[in-house]
Structure formats: structure tokens, C-alpha cells
């Protein structure tokens, strides 16, 4: 799923996202360029998303 869509879905469910980029030297600058590769719940209101710009490996 594209990061922008994932953030919207999580926000509508009342959940925040902590985003970590695997292959972005300067972090996530344009969210629509990244896809979610992995997700891990941190607690009931926060999810950690591992994203990548060039697809998941």
C-alpha cells in the first residue's frame, strides 16, 4: 500500500504511524513515492511502518 493511503486508513481508525524508511538517505520527503513493506503495532494507538521507495525486498 502507498504510504499516503496507509496513513489515511490508520488516521480514520484513530491510529498514528511512526514511519521508518529503509532506502531513503534523507527520510521520507514525498510520501506518495513510498510503499509500506512491514508494520508492527507499538501500542493500541501507534503503529510502526517500515517503508521503501523502490519496493519491498
C-alpha positions as CSV (number, residue, x, y, z in Angstrom):
1,X,0.0,0.0,0.0
2,X,1.2,3.5,-0.8
3,X,2.2,5.4,2.4
4,X,-0.3,8.2,1.9
5,X,-3.1,5.6,1.7
6,X,-1.8,3.8,4.7
7,X,-1.7,7.0,6.8
8,X,-5.2,7.9,5.8
9,X,-6.5,4.4,6.7
10,X,-4.8,4.5,10.0
11,X,-5.9,8.0,10.8
12,X,-9.6,7.1,10.1
13,X,-9.1,4.2,12.6
14,X,-7.7,6.6,15.2
15,X,-4.1,5.2,15.0
16,X,-0.9,7.2,14.5
17,X,2.0,6.0,12.4
18,X,5.7,6.1,13.1
19,X,7.4,5.9,9.7
20,X,10.9,4.5,9.1
21,X,12.4,4.5,5.6
22,X,14.7,1.6,4.6
23,X,16.2,3.2,1.5
24,X,15.9,6.9,1.8
25,X,19.1,8.9,2.7
26,X,17.1,12.0,3.8
27,X,14.0,10.2,5.1
28,X,10.5,10.4,3.6
29,X,10.2,13.6,1.7
30,X,7.3,12.7,-0.7
31,X,5.1,10.1,1.0
32,X,3.4,9.1,-2.3
33,X,6.7,7.7,-3.5
34,X,6.9,5.1,-0.7
35,X,5.2,1.8,-0.1
36,X,4.6,0.1,3.2
37,X,6.7,-3.1,3.5
38,X,6.2,-4.0,7.1
39,X,4.0,-2.9,10.0
40,X,4.4,-3.6,13.7
41,X,2.0,-2.4,16.4
42,X,3.7,-0.4,19.1
43,X,0.6,0.0,21.3
44,X,-3.2,0.4,20.7
45,X,-2.7,3.9,19.2
46,X,0.6,3.7,17.4
47,X,1.9,1.5,14.5
48,X,5.5,1.4,13.2
49,X,5.6,1.3,9.4
50,X,8.7,0.3,7.5
51,X,8.6,1.8,4.1
52,X,10.7,1.7,1.0
53,X,10.9,3.9,-2.1
54,X,11.9,1.2,-4.6
55,X,9.6,-1.6,-3.4
56,X,10.0,-4.2,-0.7
57,X,12.8,-6.7,-0.8
